[in-house]
Amino acid sequence: MSGRALDALRGLSRIRPWEPVLWLLAFAAPAALPSHALMINEIAVFALFAISLDLILGFTGIVSLGHAAFFGMGAYAAALFAKWVLPDPLSGLLFAMAVCSVLGAVCSLSILRGTDLTRLMVTLGVALILLELANQMSWLTGGADGLQGVVMAPLLGRFEFGLSGMTAAYYSLCVTFTLFIVLRRLVYSPFGATLMAVRDNRLRAMAIGIPVSARLASVYIIAAVIAGAAGALLAQTTGFASLDVFDFHRSADVMLLLVIGGTGWLYGGIVGAVVFKIMHALLSAVTPQYWTFWIGLFLVVLVMTGRERLIRPWTWWGRSRL
């Protein structure tokens, strides 16, 4: 890689002054808003889920409508590990990520060939297969009733997962922040530059010697691991895993978060999760029956006006375009 390209990567990877402030505010939120700790936990979980999709969609150009397959597998793996092996949250999280890495490696074979439409159908099919398997294997997963009775041990042996959601919120925020930092270093490294080269022009990337298939498989596995971690966090902090985690609307919702926040800069998933969850909470409180109408209207305005005009002050510095 040329010195000019390395300088560009270093510029993109440089920590901006607003970033520490943003994360400090995020970690202060549960203490400042204890009554909303559960919602903050949910925002952190789905922000991590959206970041995992942004890694393959925004930085590599892999479209997927079945990303919930990894989210759901992580949720069930963590829940089953806690129920039958060890209730330690961190051990369960690592186990879920390991299981999803295997699933991601198997599923990565399906995205190496074909067009974007083919990948959409194949990834959607994988999620539907896992949904039906979880439904039929009721002796293991609880079937339509879900996997109940998941009790987590105190985090680090000290912090109980209480009804207030304070421990859950800080646990999810810490995991999300840690994985975000890892992904940030990844996408602004030479490896990340090759991903963006594949996204922009796969044939040209192959012509200059980039192992395209290996890059696609690697990033897909990484995204599967991150999505599995998000699913594990959801199961551990709620004490429940149901067929809902595999459902199509999970994949659609995470795509919606990226529509709101934007792709290709990692913070898009966080912005989308914050905006969507806050709008959901406010609108469902005002009009429980028609809140989806207002969400749809917001999306129409967003598309018609242009996301860049609405959130330009927050995003112009973050676009990962080389």
Backbone bond lengths (Angstrom), bond angles and torsions (degrees), N, CA, C in turn:
res aa  C-N    CA-C-N  psi(-1)  N-CA   C-N-CA  omega(-1)  CA-C   N-CA-C  phi
1 M - - - 1.460 - - 1.526 108.48 -
2 S 1.324 116.77 137.39 1.456 121.70 -176.45 1.519 110.94 -69.88
3 G 1.335 114.63 160.88 1.457 119.37 179.27 1.512 112.13 -64.02
4 R 1.346 115.55 -33.83 1.466 118.96 179.48 1.526 110.94 -65.07
5 A 1.329 115.56 -41.29 1.471 119.41 179.12 1.519 110.47 -66.88
6 L 1.327 117.19 -39.48 1.468 120.21 178.07 1.518 111.24 -63.56
7 D 1.320 116.33 -39.21 1.465 119.99 177.42 1.519 110.99 -63.66
8 A 1.343 115.97 -38.83 1.467 119.87 178.31 1.524 110.92 -64.55
9 L 1.334 116.36 -40.98 1.459 120.41 177.92 1.530 111.41 -64.57
10 R 1.318 116.12 -41.04 1.468 119.31 178.88 1.526 110.42 -63.69
11 G 1.327 116.18 -37.40 1.457 119.54 178.26 1.520 112.27 -64.72
12 L 1.330 115.80 -41.10 1.459 119.75 179.63 1.521 111.72 -69.99
13 S 1.335 116.49 -34.18 1.466 119.95 -176.24 1.520 112.68 -82.12
14 R 1.332 117.57 -9.32 1.463 120.55 -178.03 1.529 110.37 -64.01
15 I 1.323 116.94 136.16 1.455 121.73 179.75 1.524 109.64 -70.92
16 R 1.330 116.68 123.20 1.456 121.22 177.15 1.526 110.36 -79.95
17 P 1.332 117.73 152.91 1.481 119.92 -177.31 1.523 113.05 -60.08
18 W 1.332 117.76 -30.30 1.458 120.42 -176.12 1.540 112.28 -76.88
19 E 1.335 118.08 -19.79 1.464 119.90 -174.10 1.527 112.92 -66.08
20 P 1.341 119.86 -48.94 1.470 118.13 176.10 1.526 112.62 -59.26
21 V 1.331 116.28 -35.90 1.467 120.06 179.00 1.526 110.25 -63.55
22 L 1.332 115.60 -43.33 1.460 120.25 179.85 1.528 111.63 -59.63
23 W 1.332 116.49 -46.23 1.459 119.52 -178.25 1.526 111.74 -72.33
24 L 1.322 118.17 -32.96 1.466 120.01 175.08 1.525 110.88 -63.38
25 L 1.325 116.09 -39.95 1.463 120.03 176.74 1.520 110.90 -64.48
26 A 1.346 115.81 -39.30 1.463 119.58 179.55 1.524 110.99 -63.01
27 F 1.329 117.25 -43.06 1.463 120.15 -179.41 1.525 112.22 -75.09
28 A 1.318 116.81 -22.07 1.463 119.24 176.92 1.527 111.83 -82.46
29 A 1.319 116.97 -18.35 1.463 120.92 -174.29 1.532 113.69 -59.58
30 P 1.350 120.64 -46.57 1.470 118.65 -179.96 1.521 113.59 -60.52
31 A 1.331 117.20 -37.53 1.460 120.27 179.01 1.527 111.35 -72.77
32 A 1.344 115.79 -36.10 1.460 119.55 -179.49 1.522 111.91 -77.02
33 L 1.330 116.30 -30.43 1.469 121.29 -178.70 1.525 109.54 -127.12
34 P 1.329 118.22 67.16 1.464 120.18 -175.05 1.524 113.81 -61.27
35 S 1.324 117.04 -28.68 1.463 119.38 179.90 1.529 112.13 -71.74
36 H 1.327 116.97 -14.95 1.455 121.69 -179.98 1.526 112.19 -110.54
37 A 1.314 116.60 19.71 1.465 120.04 -177.18 1.525 111.78 -61.55
38 L 1.317 117.24 -38.08 1.464 120.28 -179.76 1.523 111.21 -65.36
39 M 1.330 116.89 -38.44 1.455 119.80 178.15 1.526 110.56 -69.01
40 I 1.329 117.42 -37.36 1.455 121.04 177.20 1.519 110.39 -63.45
41 N 1.326 115.78 -39.85 1.461 119.99 175.79 1.525 110.91 -60.28
42 E 1.318 115.99 -44.19 1.470 120.33 -179.99 1.522 111.03 -64.46
43 I 1.326 117.01 -40.12 1.462 120.52 178.24 1.524 110.29 -61.83
44 A 1.339 117.26 -44.15 1.463 120.80 -179.89 1.524 111.31 -62.12
45 V 1.334 116.56 -41.65 1.468 120.61 -179.49 1.519 110.89 -63.31
46 F 1.317 116.79 -49.22 1.460 119.24 -175.45 1.526 112.06 -76.83
47 A 1.326 117.26 -23.78 1.463 118.83 171.84 1.524 110.24 -64.86
48 L 1.331 116.84 -41.82 1.465 120.79 177.33 1.524 110.67 -64.47
49 F 1.312 117.12 -40.60 1.459 121.72 177.11 1.530 110.60 -60.95
50 A 1.334 116.90 -43.94 1.462 120.77 179.98 1.528 111.70 -67.49
51 I 1.326 116.74 -36.32 1.468 120.33 177.78 1.523 110.43 -62.00
52 S 1.329 116.49 -38.82 1.465 119.83 179.71 1.524 111.35 -63.85
53 L 1.327 116.93 -38.11 1.465 119.26 176.92 1.523 111.02 -71.28
54 D 1.329 117.08 -37.68 1.465 120.49 178.66 1.526 111.02 -60.62
55 L 1.329 116.90 -32.23 1.458 120.60 -179.80 1.522 111.32 -60.49
56 I 1.330 117.22 -41.49 1.468 118.80 -178.72 1.525 112.10 -90.89
57 L 1.323 117.95 -30.39 1.460 120.02 -177.92 1.525 111.81 -85.40
58 G 1.320 116.34 -50.96 1.457 119.72 -174.73 1.506 114.53 -78.86
59 F 1.340 117.22 -32.28 1.456 119.95 -175.55 1.522 113.60 -102.74
60 T 1.331 117.31 -18.21 1.468 119.36 -176.79 1.517 112.46 -124.22
61 G 1.319 117.91 -17.90 1.450 120.75 178.48 1.514 114.57 81.58
62 I 1.337 118.16 19.84 1.461 121.77 177.67 1.524 108.28 -90.68
63 V 1.314 117.14 116.99 1.460 120.85 179.08 1.524 108.97 -88.50
64 S 1.327 115.93 143.19 1.461 120.15 -176.91 1.515 109.93 -149.00
65 L 1.317 115.85 133.45 1.462 121.72 172.67 1.527 110.81 -112.93
66 G 1.315 116.24 10.16 1.453 120.03 -178.43 1.507 112.86 -126.79
67 H 1.327 116.72 29.91 1.463 119.81 -177.63 1.527 111.33 -66.86
68 A 1.326 116.09 -18.09 1.465 119.93 177.42 1.522 111.69 -66.06
69 A 1.328 118.09 -16.95 1.467 120.13 177.55 1.523 110.37 -58.31
70 F 1.323 117.50 -44.11 1.461 121.48 -179.18 1.525 111.17 -75.63
71 F 1.317 115.96 -37.30 1.460 120.81 177.05 1.524 110.14 -60.55
72 G 1.333 115.87 -47.66 1.456 120.08 -179.87 1.512 113.12 -67.68
73 M 1.338 116.63 -40.00 1.461 119.80 178.61 1.525 110.65 -62.85
74 G 1.316 117.20 -40.38 1.461 120.47 177.26 1.515 111.80 -63.63
75 A 1.343 116.44 -39.76 1.462 120.28 179.76 1.525 110.95 -64.06
76 Y 1.324 117.22 -48.55 1.464 120.46 -178.20 1.529 111.51 -69.07
77 A 1.335 116.69 -37.98 1.465 119.42 179.85 1.526 110.61 -62.78
78 A 1.330 116.61 -44.38 1.472 120.21 179.93 1.526 111.16 -67.08
79 A 1.336 116.23 -40.18 1.464 119.72 -178.92 1.530 111.20 -67.19
80 L 1.332 116.60 -44.12 1.466 120.01 179.51 1.528 111.32 -66.99
81 F 1.327 116.39 -37.41 1.470 120.00 178.03 1.528 110.36 -62.77
82 A 1.337 116.14 -42.90 1.465 119.71 -179.56 1.522 111.47 -67.48
83 K 1.316 116.37 -34.55 1.466 119.69 -175.07 1.519 112.94 -80.71
84 W 1.338 116.81 -35.75 1.457 119.08 -171.79 1.524 114.47 -113.16
85 V 1.321 118.04 -16.32 1.470 119.67 -176.21 1.528 111.12 -116.84
86 L 1.334 116.25 -70.85 1.464 120.99 -174.17 1.520 108.67 -151.53
87 P 1.324 118.84 128.56 1.471 120.30 -176.98 1.527 114.70 -81.75
88 D 1.324 117.49 8.49 1.467 120.10 -179.55 1.524 110.37 -67.24
89 P 1.330 119.34 125.50 1.474 121.58 -176.08 1.524 113.75 -61.74
90 L 1.319 118.38 -45.00 1.460 120.55 -176.20 1.521 111.77 -68.01
91 S 1.334 116.90 -38.95 1.463 119.86 176.74 1.517 110.78 -64.44
92 G 1.328 116.02 -41.59 1.466 119.94 177.80 1.514 112.12 -64.69
93 L 1.325 116.44 -37.51 1.465 120.54 178.43 1.528 110.70 -63.57
94 L 1.311 116.29 -46.35 1.471 120.14 179.24 1.522 111.21 -64.38
95 F 1.325 117.08 -38.91 1.461 120.41 177.77 1.528 110.98 -63.00
96 A 1.318 116.90 -44.68 1.462 120.66 179.25 1.525 111.20 -62.29
97 M 1.305 117.40 -40.66 1.465 120.73 179.02 1.523 110.51 -65.75
98 A 1.335 117.24 -37.35 1.465 120.21 178.04 1.524 111.07 -66.18
99 V 1.328 116.65 -43.38 1.470 120.44 178.41 1.527 110.48 -61.44
100 C 1.318 116.69 -42.92 1.467 120.21 -179.00 1.524 111.86 -69.78
101 S 1.318 117.41 -27.19 1.474 119.02 175.87 1.531 110.11 -66.09
102 V 1.333 116.67 -38.34 1.467 120.32 176.97 1.521 110.22 -67.05
103 L 1.329 116.64 -45.71 1.467 120.06 178.29 1.519 110.55 -62.14
104 G 1.330 117.62 -40.38 1.456 120.84 178.60 1.511 112.22 -64.28
105 A 1.343 116.76 -37.74 1.466 120.16 178.59 1.522 110.78 -64.54
106 V 1.336 116.76 -40.19 1.464 120.29 178.58 1.528 110.84 -67.81
107 C 1.327 116.05 -45.42 1.465 120.40 -177.80 1.525 112.66 -71.72
108 S 1.326 117.34 -21.95 1.467 119.25 -179.42 1.524 111.78 -63.47
109 L 1.330 116.39 -24.29 1.463 119.27 177.92 1.521 111.43 -63.85
110 S 1.328 116.60 -24.78 1.460 120.35 -176.28 1.518 113.48 -81.92
111 I 1.334 118.35 -13.50 1.467 119.85 -176.02 1.532 112.10 -106.09
112 L 1.325 117.04 3.40 1.463 119.87 -178.09 1.522 112.11 -83.11
113 R 1.315 116.75 -19.88 1.459 120.37 -179.93 1.521 109.90 -124.94
114 G 1.312 115.01 163.73 1.451 120.61 174.35 1.513 113.23 88.46
115 T 1.334 114.48 178.01 1.455 122.14 -178.24 1.525 110.21 -92.21
116 D 1.337 115.34 179.05 1.458 119.68 178.02 1.526 111.06 -61.39
117 L 1.338 116.66 -38.75 1.466 119.86 178.98 1.519 110.83 -62.74
118 T 1.333 116.35 -39.27 1.459 119.87 177.69 1.517 110.92 -62.15
119 R 1.321 116.36 -43.50 1.467 119.86 179.84 1.526 111.37 -64.56
120 L 1.323 116.47 -38.36 1.458 119.17 177.08 1.518 111.38 -57.89
121 M 1.322 115.61 -46.83 1.460 119.92 -177.05 1.525 111.64 -70.15
122 V 1.329 116.48 -40.97 1.467 119.70 -177.90 1.527 110.75 -66.91
123 T 1.322 116.93 -45.76 1.463 119.54 -179.40 1.529 110.74 -65.36
124 L 1.327 116.87 -38.75 1.461 119.93 176.44 1.524 110.31 -63.62
125 G 1.329 116.50 -40.98 1.459 120.73 179.56 1.518 112.68 -62.22
126 V 1.333 117.10 -39.32 1.465 120.71 179.05 1.533 110.46 -61.80
127 A 1.331 116.54 -44.45 1.461 119.97 179.42 1.526 111.31 -63.67
128 L 1.332 117.44 -39.91 1.464 120.55 179.90 1.524 111.31 -68.24
129 I 1.332 116.87 -35.48 1.471 120.39 177.16 1.526 110.37 -63.92
130 L 1.326 116.37 -45.61 1.460 119.81 179.62 1.528 111.51 -66.00
131 L 1.328 116.57 -35.07 1.461 120.35 176.48 1.519 110.63 -61.00
132 E 1.341 116.63 -46.10 1.457 119.88 -179.12 1.523 111.62 -69.11
133 L 1.328 117.31 -36.83 1.464 119.62 176.65 1.524 111.35 -61.92
134 A 1.332 115.79 -44.13 1.464 119.68 178.68 1.522 110.75 -64.16
135 N 1.317 117.02 -33.25 1.458 120.88 178.95 1.524 111.19 -70.34
136 Q 1.328 117.22 -41.53 1.456 121.10 -176.63 1.529 112.79 -77.77
137 M 1.316 117.15 -30.99 1.472 120.94 -178.59 1.528 110.10 -88.13
138 S 1.313 115.34 57.14 1.464 120.45 -175.62 1.527 112.29 -64.55
139 W 1.338 117.69 -24.76 1.462 120.97 178.51 1.526 111.73 -65.07
140 L 1.332 115.80 -22.01 1.460 120.59 -179.09 1.524 111.85 -107.08
141 T 1.318 115.92 -44.06 1.468 120.97 -172.09 1.520 114.13 -99.51
142 G 1.335 116.92 -11.10 1.460 119.43 -176.02 1.515 113.40 87.68
143 G 1.343 116.42 -5.23 1.455 120.58 177.23 1.518 112.40 61.30
144 A 1.339 115.66 -138.36 1.459 121.06 -177.30 1.522 112.48 -67.80
145 D 1.337 117.40 -20.77 1.464 120.40 179.10 1.523 112.80 -80.00
146 G 1.328 116.87 -13.65 1.448 120.16 179.84 1.524 112.54 83.80
147 L 1.293 115.35 168.06 1.469 121.95 179.52 1.522 107.94 -91.73
148 Q 1.316 115.17 106.63 1.458 120.27 -175.04 1.528 110.83 -105.39
149 G 1.305 114.53 171.62 1.455 120.04 177.94 1.514 114.38 73.24
150 V 1.324 117.23 28.00 1.469 121.50 177.84 1.527 108.31 -87.38
151 V 1.305 116.53 111.24 1.467 122.11 -178.51 1.523 108.18 -115.52
152 M 1.313 116.08 125.47 1.452 121.23 -178.46 1.529 110.59 -96.12
153 A 1.315 115.42 142.84 1.466 120.68 174.20 1.530 109.26 -72.92
154 P 1.305 118.14 161.30 1.466 120.03 177.73 1.534 111.47 -57.41
155 L 1.298 115.55 139.85 1.459 121.55 178.89 1.521 109.56 -66.41
156 L 1.335 116.43 127.08 1.466 123.14 -177.05 1.526 111.53 57.55
157 G 1.331 115.67 22.43 1.457 120.44 178.64 1.514 114.76 74.24
158 R 1.339 117.83 5.86 1.463 120.17 -174.00 1.525 113.83 -128.64
159 F 1.322 117.37 -36.12 1.469 120.67 -169.81 1.527 110.34 -103.61
160 E 1.317 115.87 112.66 1.454 122.14 -178.87 1.534 110.26 -76.33
161 F 1.346 115.34 145.01 1.458 120.79 173.65 1.536 107.57 -85.35
162 G 1.310 116.48 88.49 1.459 121.39 -177.42 1.517 112.31 -86.46
163 L 1.325 115.37 177.65 1.462 121.70 -179.94 1.521 112.13 -69.79
164 S 1.324 117.34 -21.42 1.469 120.11 -178.81 1.522 112.05 -68.12
165 G 1.330 116.95 -27.14 1.455 120.91 179.27 1.516 114.29 83.61
166 M 1.328 117.83 7.15 1.462 120.59 -177.46 1.529 111.22 -65.69
167 T 1.332 116.25 -49.43 1.465 119.28 178.37 1.517 111.25 -62.64
168 A 1.325 116.79 -41.06 1.464 121.07 179.15 1.520 111.03 -60.38
169 A 1.333 116.52 -42.80 1.462 120.18 -178.36 1.526 111.08 -63.79
170 Y 1.332 116.97 -46.54 1.466 119.26 -178.97 1.528 111.57 -69.52
171 Y 1.308 116.56 -34.84 1.467 120.40 176.47 1.530 110.87 -61.88
172 S 1.323 116.88 -48.78 1.464 120.78 -179.92 1.523 111.78 -66.64
173 L 1.323 116.50 -38.40 1.465 119.46 178.43 1.524 111.11 -64.63
174 C 1.321 117.57 -41.81 1.470 120.73 -179.81 1.532 111.20 -64.49
175 V 1.325 116.59 -44.37 1.462 119.80 179.50 1.527 110.47 -65.77
176 T 1.323 116.40 -43.75 1.466 120.20 179.44 1.520 111.29 -61.78
177 F 1.317 116.91 -44.57 1.460 120.89 179.92 1.525 111.00 -63.29
178 T 1.322 117.25 -44.30 1.465 121.11 -178.75 1.531 111.12 -62.01
179 L 1.328 116.20 -47.78 1.468 119.57 -179.08 1.528 111.18 -69.71
180 F 1.323 116.77 -32.39 1.462 119.69 176.61 1.526 110.90 -62.67
181 I 1.326 116.96 -44.01 1.466 120.83 179.47 1.528 110.28 -61.64
182 V 1.335 116.16 -42.02 1.475 120.12 178.44 1.520 110.23 -61.32
183 L 1.320 117.45 -45.95 1.466 120.62 -178.69 1.529 111.17 -68.72
184 R 1.301 116.46 -34.33 1.465 119.00 178.72 1.527 111.01 -63.23
185 R 1.319 115.86 -42.36 1.460 119.73 176.50 1.530 110.79 -65.62
186 L 1.323 115.96 -35.30 1.460 120.49 -177.67 1.523 111.84 -67.50
187 V 1.337 116.76 -49.19 1.465 119.13 -173.20 1.524 112.00 -72.93
188 Y 1.329 117.89 -22.29 1.454 120.21 178.03 1.529 112.00 -103.07
189 S 1.309 114.99 28.11 1.462 122.44 174.20 1.522 109.03 -108.10
190 P 1.326 118.98 171.95 1.477 119.66 174.25 1.525 112.85 -55.00
191 F 1.340 117.34 -34.74 1.462 120.16 175.73 1.521 110.39 -60.92
192 G 1.326 116.53 -44.30 1.453 120.31 178.57 1.514 112.42 -64.39
193 A 1.333 116.47 -35.57 1.464 119.79 177.80 1.522 111.23 -63.36
194 T 1.336 116.92 -37.18 1.467 119.40 177.16 1.522 110.93 -68.16
195 L 1.325 117.41 -32.91 1.464 119.69 176.33 1.529 110.81 -62.65
196 M 1.326 115.92 -43.51 1.462 119.65 179.93 1.521 111.39 -68.96
197 A 1.327 116.83 -30.82 1.460 120.09 175.06 1.521 110.56 -65.89
198 V 1.323 116.68 -41.06 1.468 120.62 176.67 1.520 110.45 -64.45
199 R 1.314 116.48 -40.71 1.466 120.69 178.93 1.531 111.62 -61.45
200 D 1.327 116.46 -43.00 1.457 120.14 -174.69 1.522 112.71 -76.02
201 N 1.320 117.27 -38.46 1.473 119.63 -179.00 1.520 108.61 -161.93
202 R 1.323 115.78 99.55 1.461 120.10 -175.23 1.523 111.85 -65.43
203 L 1.323 117.55 -40.90 1.462 120.42 -178.33 1.527 110.89 -65.22
204 R 1.313 116.53 -41.05 1.467 119.58 178.62 1.526 110.50 -66.69
205 A 1.338 116.47 -37.79 1.462 119.97 177.71 1.525 110.76 -62.01
206 M 1.326 116.99 -41.43 1.459 120.53 177.17 1.520 110.76 -64.89
207 A 1.322 116.18 -36.58 1.460 120.37 -177.51 1.519 112.60 -67.20
208 I 1.317 117.91 -30.15 1.467 120.11 -179.19 1.528 111.74 -93.69
209 G 1.322 116.55 8.05 1.456 120.28 171.59 1.511 116.82 97.09
210 I 1.323 118.70 9.90 1.469 120.67 177.96 1.530 108.72 -76.98
211 P 1.333 118.71 127.14 1.478 120.80 177.25 1.524 110.28 -73.01
212 V 1.319 116.39 86.72 1.460 121.98 -170.41 1.531 111.79 -59.66
213 S 1.316 117.00 -48.30 1.473 119.58 -177.52 1.524 111.58 -60.56
214 A 1.328 116.62 -42.64 1.462 120.23 179.32 1.521 111.29 -65.21
215 R 1.332 117.00 -38.29 1.463 120.29 178.77 1.524 110.61 -65.99
216 L 1.335 117.01 -44.89 1.458 120.73 -179.90 1.525 111.24 -61.71
217 A 1.324 116.28 -44.57 1.461 119.93 179.95 1.529 110.79 -64.69
218 S 1.326 116.97 -42.11 1.467 120.74 -177.70 1.519 111.44 -63.61
219 V 1.322 116.57 -47.69 1.459 118.88 -176.59 1.522 110.55 -70.59
220 Y 1.317 117.61 -30.70 1.464 120.28 177.77 1.524 110.66 -66.92
221 I 1.313 116.61 -39.70 1.471 120.38 177.68 1.526 110.17 -66.04
222 I 1.321 116.91 -42.71 1.465 120.46 178.83 1.527 110.51 -61.16
223 A 1.339 116.41 -44.37 1.465 120.20 178.77 1.527 111.07 -63.38
224 A 1.332 117.04 -37.02 1.461 120.83 177.80 1.525 110.54 -63.89
225 V 1.311 117.06 -40.79 1.468 121.38 179.13 1.531 110.60 -63.58
226 I 1.324 117.09 -43.68 1.463 120.54 -179.40 1.523 110.89 -66.69
227 A 1.343 116.94 -42.52 1.459 120.29 177.44 1.531 110.62 -63.52
228 G 1.340 116.34 -39.09 1.462 119.81 176.74 1.520 112.14 -63.25
229 A 1.325 116.59 -37.23 1.466 120.06 176.56 1.528 110.87 -62.86
230 A 1.342 116.56 -40.45 1.464 120.05 177.46 1.524 111.03 -62.93
231 G 1.339 116.96 -43.62 1.454 119.92 177.31 1.508 112.39 -63.10
232 A 1.326 116.77 -39.87 1.462 120.74 178.01 1.525 110.75 -62.62
233 L 1.312 117.36 -42.10 1.464 120.68 178.20 1.521 111.05 -60.32
234 L 1.333 116.27 -41.63 1.458 119.52 -179.56 1.527 110.86 -62.96
235 A 1.335 116.78 -46.61 1.463 120.45 -179.30 1.525 111.60 -65.47
236 Q 1.321 117.02 -41.09 1.465 119.94 -177.46 1.519 112.35 -69.84
237 T 1.316 117.53 -37.28 1.463 120.02 -176.06 1.521 112.65 -84.43
238 T 1.319 117.72 -18.33 1.462 120.66 176.86 1.521 112.42 -103.00
239 G 1.352 117.19 -18.04 1.452 120.76 -178.69 1.508 113.63 70.01
240 F 1.340 116.26 27.51 1.461 120.05 -174.34 1.520 109.45 -156.93
241 A 1.322 116.01 144.00 1.469 121.83 173.96 1.521 107.94 -138.24
242 S 1.314 117.26 129.25 1.458 121.15 -177.33 1.519 109.89 -132.31
243 L 1.323 115.83 173.57 1.466 121.15 179.39 1.522 111.75 -60.78
244 D 1.309 116.06 -19.93 1.463 121.26 -179.01 1.520 112.69 -57.54
245 V 1.328 117.28 -28.53 1.468 119.61 -176.71 1.532 111.81 -69.86
246 F 1.333 117.58 -20.22 1.449 121.06 177.76 1.526 112.94 -94.91
247 D 1.312 116.61 -7.92 1.455 120.87 -170.23 1.526 111.65 -65.40
248 F 1.335 114.75 155.74 1.465 120.72 -178.38 1.521 111.90 -60.10
249 H 1.336 116.63 -33.79 1.463 118.09 -176.31 1.523 111.81 -64.47
250 R 1.335 118.42 -22.67 1.464 119.97 175.37 1.525 110.01 -64.79
251 S 1.333 115.79 -46.42 1.467 119.72 178.18 1.518 110.87 -65.11
252 A 1.341 116.61 -38.20 1.462 120.11 179.38 1.525 111.19 -67.72
253 D 1.327 116.31 -40.33 1.464 119.47 -179.62 1.520 112.09 -64.43
254 V 1.337 116.57 -41.58 1.461 118.54 -178.61 1.529 110.19 -69.46
255 M 1.336 116.75 -31.50 1.458 119.22 173.44 1.522 110.22 -66.15
256 L 1.316 115.77 -37.64 1.463 120.73 178.14 1.524 111.45 -63.11
257 L 1.321 116.93 -38.31 1.466 119.95 178.39 1.525 110.83 -60.98
258 L 1.331 116.37 -38.57 1.463 119.44 179.83 1.522 111.57 -75.56
259 V 1.328 117.19 -28.15 1.467 119.56 173.60 1.523 109.51 -63.31
260 I 1.319 116.15 -39.75 1.468 120.17 179.95 1.528 111.33 -72.55
261 G 1.320 117.00 -47.56 1.465 120.36 -173.25 1.509 115.19 -89.97
262 G 1.331 117.19 -21.25 1.463 120.42 -178.44 1.515 111.70 96.35
263 T 1.321 115.41 157.32 1.458 121.69 -178.76 1.526 110.79 -111.00
264 G 1.332 114.48 160.66 1.455 119.67 173.17 1.514 115.61 84.00
265 W 1.361 117.49 18.45 1.474 117.55 176.24 1.520 112.40 -148.61
266 L 1.337 118.16 12.69 1.460 126.24 174.87 1.526 113.47 65.66
267 Y 1.314 117.77 -45.26 1.451 118.88 179.22 1.523 112.21 -69.47
268 G 1.326 117.39 -12.44 1.459 120.23 178.22 1.518 112.24 -59.90
269 G 1.328 116.60 -39.90 1.457 119.67 178.01 1.513 112.07 -64.68
270 I 1.328 116.57 -37.31 1.465 120.67 179.66 1.524 110.44 -69.29
271 V 1.331 116.04 -46.13 1.466 120.26 178.47 1.525 110.41 -60.25
272 G 1.344 116.02 -45.55 1.455 119.88 -179.42 1.515 112.36 -62.27
273 A 1.338 117.22 -42.10 1.464 120.65 -179.89 1.524 111.21 -64.53
274 V 1.324 116.93 -43.61 1.464 120.46 -179.66 1.527 110.80 -63.49
275 V 1.342 116.19 -49.77 1.469 120.30 -177.83 1.521 110.96 -63.35
276 F 1.333 117.20 -46.78 1.457 120.54 -176.22 1.526 111.44 -64.93
277 K 1.330 118.10 -46.70 1.456 120.53 -176.70 1.530 111.76 -68.08
278 I 1.323 117.05 -37.22 1.464 119.16 177.78 1.520 110.34 -68.31
279 M 1.341 116.90 -43.27 1.462 119.90 177.27 1.521 111.04 -62.36
280 H 1.325 116.15 -41.21 1.461 120.42 178.35 1.516 110.99 -59.74
281 A 1.333 116.90 -47.50 1.461 120.94 -178.39 1.531 111.41 -63.66
282 L 1.328 116.92 -44.58 1.462 120.26 -177.79 1.524 112.15 -69.96
283 L 1.341 115.93 -46.44 1.464 119.26 -176.01 1.522 112.00 -70.63
284 S 1.323 117.55 -38.73 1.464 119.56 179.71 1.525 111.21 -68.65
285 A 1.340 117.30 -25.71 1.462 120.03 175.89 1.525 111.12 -73.71
286 V 1.333 116.59 -34.27 1.463 120.88 -179.17 1.522 111.44 -82.09
287 T 1.335 116.05 -45.86 1.458 121.05 -177.64 1.521 109.57 -138.59
288 P 1.312 117.57 85.12 1.472 121.33 -174.68 1.521 113.88 -58.42
289 Q 1.336 117.14 -30.83 1.455 120.10 -174.95 1.524 113.33 -84.76
290 Y 1.318 116.66 -25.91 1.463 119.38 -170.52 1.524 113.61 -122.49
291 W 1.334 117.64 20.77 1.461 118.81 -177.18 1.525 111.41 -65.26
292 T 1.340 117.44 -30.06 1.466 119.45 179.16 1.533 111.10 -65.98
293 F 1.340 116.94 -29.55 1.469 120.04 176.90 1.522 110.27 -60.66
294 W 1.316 116.65 -44.77 1.462 120.26 -177.54 1.527 111.25 -71.42
295 I 1.326 116.63 -34.00 1.458 119.16 174.26 1.523 109.55 -63.14
296 G 1.346 116.00 -44.18 1.465 119.73 177.96 1.515 112.24 -62.15
297 L 1.325 117.24 -40.52 1.468 121.01 178.10 1.521 110.70 -63.87
298 F 1.325 115.87 -39.92 1.472 119.45 177.44 1.528 110.76 -61.48
299 L 1.329 117.21 -41.33 1.460 120.71 179.34 1.520 111.32 -65.41
300 V 1.329 116.37 -39.23 1.470 119.50 177.65 1.520 110.29 -61.88
301 V 1.334 116.61 -45.58 1.469 120.49 178.51 1.521 110.26 -63.50
302 L 1.324 116.57 -39.58 1.458 121.13 -179.95 1.521 110.76 -61.05
303 V 1.341 115.76 -44.48 1.466 120.01 -178.93 1.525 111.07 -71.08
304 M 1.333 116.54 -42.42 1.466 119.88 -177.94 1.528 112.09 -68.66
305 T 1.327 116.06 -39.60 1.465 120.10 -178.63 1.518 111.71 -80.19
306 G 1.324 115.28 -37.67 1.459 119.86 -175.90 1.510 110.46 103.75
307 R 1.314 116.96 123.62 1.455 121.18 -178.62 1.516 111.77 -59.06
308 E 1.332 116.23 -38.13 1.467 119.29 -176.01 1.525 111.43 -62.10
309 R 1.335 117.45 -32.98 1.464 119.39 178.85 1.519 111.86 -72.27
310 L 1.341 115.28 -32.82 1.453 118.64 -177.21 1.520 112.42 -78.26
311 I 1.334 117.01 -38.08 1.470 119.44 -174.37 1.527 111.36 -123.52
312 R 1.322 116.96 22.78 1.463 120.05 -178.66 1.522 113.32 -55.28
313 P 1.333 120.42 -42.24 1.471 118.60 -179.43 1.523 113.25 -59.49
314 W 1.345 117.52 -21.73 1.451 120.21 -176.67 1.517 112.96 -99.22
315 T 1.327 117.35 -14.54 1.464 118.34 -169.86 1.510 115.63 -120.17
316 W 1.309 119.08 -12.58 1.453 117.78 -172.76 1.521 112.55 -63.65
317 W 1.335 116.94 -29.33 1.456 120.58 -178.65 1.508 112.43 -84.21
318 G 1.362 117.08 -11.95 1.441 118.28 -169.72 1.507 115.47 -102.46
319 R 1.319 117.89 -5.82 1.461 119.23 -175.73 1.523 110.19 -66.32
320 S 1.289 115.19 131.19 1.469 120.73 -175.30 1.517 110.25 -95.65
321 R 1.310 116.48 63.44 1.446 120.31 178.96 1.531 108.70 -109.97
322 L 1.304 117.11 126.10 1.456 120.64 178.55 1.517 109.84 -97.43
